[in-house]
Amino acid sequence: MSLAEALDAGHPDVLATYAALPLPERAGAASLALSYGRPTLAVWWATDPRHHEPLTLAAALLRLGRATAALDVLETVPDTARAALLRARARWQLGQRDDQADVACILARREGDTPALMAAVTLAGEQSLGAPYAALRILAEGLRVSEQIGQPADAHLLSVLAHAQLRLGGPKGARTAQRALERSVARSPARVLALLALRRDTEAGAEARQGELHPVWWEGFRAGCPEATSDGVPAAQE
């Protein structure tokens, strides 16, 4: 069984599969684990001194709701679009809203980093959900970029867009949520948010648990903003 197969299946021997890999093949294992919704494994493997991956480590910590730890990791990371994006997400989990998402958008355009731009626009849209029309305008930029490069719209962006549309009423939100669900990967924030938008809360909860996704990622979609504590963990969940 390959490492990817073991991660996808949640195989109990995934650690043994990783340990059996030749050292050069362990590079990128943390990113792979995160892409399959296994953030705890991503944290372990990203801290391997032979294959240290600080951006992956910070992203995995954020999946787990460990915003302060993620900011600590990012202190020594150069100021790139992806680092700015992760800092913005961490501060948002801590209940703070600054200009870091805007900074990430600027850097992503400058660096030509389309995935980072999509993620930054998505976060900015999420932060603006209290004013749905403003969120729609922000998220429209991501849709335009997708059209320009000829790629399908990002699933996470679509899931946030669905929630903005639902707040305005009408059938668009459900249709967008269905598209987001079809494009999302298992155990991801995009899939959890899409299922919530479709009112499939039980399935959303199961996906979140399997992906170790902390409630700070989705509770704000009910209240408009995460209710933060000292480490970005909602008080009721500590």
Protein Blocks (a to p, Z undefined) as FASTA:
>chain_A
ZZklmmmnopaklmmmmmmpcfklmgoklmmmmmnopaklmmmmmmpmklccfklmmmmm
mmnopaklmmmmmmmgccdfklmmmmmmmmmmnopacfklmmmmmmmmmnopaklmmmmm
mmmmmmmmmmmmlmmmmmmmmmmmmmmnopacdfklmmmmmmmmmmngpjklmmmmmmmm
mmpcehiaklmmmmmmnopaklmmmmmmmnopafklmmmmmnopacddfkopafklZZ
